[in-house]
Each structure stands twice: as C-alpha cells, then as structure tokens.
Amino acid sequence: MSDSKPIDVAVLMGSPSDWDTMQHGRAMLDELGIPHVCRAISAPRQPGQRHAFNNDATDRGCKVFIGAAGGAAHLPGVLASSTDKPVLGVPMKGWSTAGVDALMSIAQMPGGVPVGCLAIGKAGAKNAAILAAQIVAVGNEDARNAVLAFRKAQSEKITELPS
C-alpha cells in the first residue's frame, strides 16, 4: 500500500467486481469515522501482493480485517491463516449459486482458523463494517461513541406503522 497513515480496519476483496457491494461497507466505515483502507487482491492469483497487504496493514496498526470473496471464497481464510487479528468474511454473490457457495466456504472454516461470517452481499458489507467498528471500539472511546450514535440514529428512524 502506498500510504503510511494508521488504520483500524483493512478491507480486502478478491476482485474489483466486488466493489459494487463492498463500497457499502466503506461508506459505513466512513460514516463511523473508522480509519481504513480498501483493496482488491486475489488470494490464489496474487499471493505476494496479499502477503504484502497483510504486513503493511498490520504495520499501520490494523485491528480487524474484512475479507470479501465469491465462489470458493478463499480470501477470508487466507487472511485468517496469516494474521492474529480478527477476520470478518463477507460472501459475494457468485455466478452460479447467488453467494451460497461463498457463504458455506467462509462459514465452514476448519477449527483453529476462525473467520466471522456475515450475510451475503450489501447487508454483509455494511454489517462487517459495523462489527469491525464495534471491535475497534473495545479500546477506543471515539469509535465507541460513533457506534452508539449510529445505533441511536438508526433507532430514531423507526416509526410506528399507521393504524
């Protein structure tokens, strides 16, 4: 990565085509004021770049990784195997099973290599960002306040249905 600013969250997707979905996660991290970086690197096709990304993110203080991938969804597991930080996986809708294949791949990590698995698609991207912010908030009062403010605003948007 070309920047050296500290980050709390590193978002990695397996393909630039995942950006249509993952931009919703980035927007949520922006809204919550969580310093982050987003990149597209294929786990099986670009192992050197993925390794360099992990190292750079860790050097910059990354506390949580978000890995988004479709199909066999190797990326979140590869991230988890090469960091001691929490990894959240976001299954992407694929070409054959609407993301169920990726969901199962992420959810079925072997014992000892945990990856938190979120929903398929946009909801998963948004929730991964919120969950990452909640993890960061454990030791960061500003992040905690941002999460609490988001939750309060979200609650205030809900109104009673007309009778």
N, C-alpha and C positions, 0 to 999 in steps of 0.2 A: 504494500500500500504506500502511496506517496506522501501521506500526511503523518505527522507525529503527534497530533493533539490527542489527549487522553480520551478514551471511550469507555462506556459501561457495557454496551451491547454490540456484538458483531453479528450481522445478518449475512448469511451466505446462501445463495440459491444455485441450483445445479445448472441453470440455463437462463439466458436473457429473457426467454419466453415466460419465465416465472414472474417477471417484474410486474405484469398486469395485476397479479394477485398480491405480491409482496409489497407493492407500493402502499397498500393499506396499512400494513404493519409499520412501514417507515413513517407514514403520516401520524400514526398513533404515538410512536416514539417521539416525533417532533412535538406533538401536542403536549405530551407529558414532560418535555424538556430533558429527555434522556440522551446523553451523547452517544452516538452510534455511527457505524459505518455499514454500508451495504455493497456487496459484490456478487458477481456471477462467476462461479468456477466449478467445472465439472469434476466430481470426485474421481471417477475412473479414468477420465481423459486428461486431467491436469493435476496429477498428484503433487508435483513440485510446487505449483502455484498455490494449491490448497494448503500445503505444509507451511509455506512462507506466510500465507494469510493468517493461519493459526498463530504462528510465532509472533508476527507483528501485532496482532490484536492483543495477545497476552502481554507483550511488552508495553502496550499502551494502556494496560490496566483493565482489559475486558473482564467483566464478571459473569457474563452469560452469553452463550452462542445460540443463535436461531438458525437452524438448517432447514431449507425448503427444497423438496425434490419430488419428482413424479416417478412413475414406473416402479422399478425395484428400490428406489429411494435410498441409495447408498449413502448419500451425503451426511445426513444426521448421525448415522452410526459411525462413519469415518471420523467425523468431528469428535464424537464422544470417545472414540478409541485413542485420540491424540491430545486430550485436554483433561484437566481435573476440574474444569468449570462445568456448571450445569449446561446441558444442551436441550433445547426445545425443538421438536420436529414439526414441520408443517407439511402435510401431504398435499401435493399439487394434483389437480385434475389431469389425468393422462389421456392417452389416445385410445385406450381400449376399455377401461373399467371405471371411468369417471373419478379416479383417485382412490378407489377402494384398494387397489394393489399397493399404492404408496402408503396408505393408512395401515394396512396389515404389515408391510415391511417395517415401518417405524415402530409400530406397537409391539412387534414380536422380536425385539432385540434380545439377545441371549443374556441370561443372568450375569451380572457383574459389569455390564456396559449399558447403564441406564440412559434412555432418551425420553423426555417428556413428550407425549404425542398430543397434538391439538387437532382441531377439526380440519376437514378438507377445505381448502380454498380460502376465500376472503375472511370468513369468520375465524379460521385458524390463524391467519396472518395477524389480524387485529388482536386476538386473544393471546397469541405468543408475545406480542409487544407489551401488552398489559401485564402478563405474567412475568416477563423479564423485568419490567419496571418494579413489580412487587418484590422480586428477588433482590434487585438493587436497593430497594427501599429498606431492607432489613438493616443496613448500616448507613443509610443516607437520608437525613431528615427532609431535604428538599425533594427527593424522589417520593418519599412517603407522603408529603403534603400534596404533591402533584397527583398521586394516585387517589388520595382522599378527595381532593377537589373534583377529579374526574368522576368518581363514584357519586358524589353529591349531585353534580350537574346531570349525570345520567338519570338519577332517581327523580330529579325535579322535572325531567322531560315526560315522565309517565303521568298520564292524567286518567281520570275516571272516564269510562265509556258513557255516552249519553243513554239515558233510560228509555 
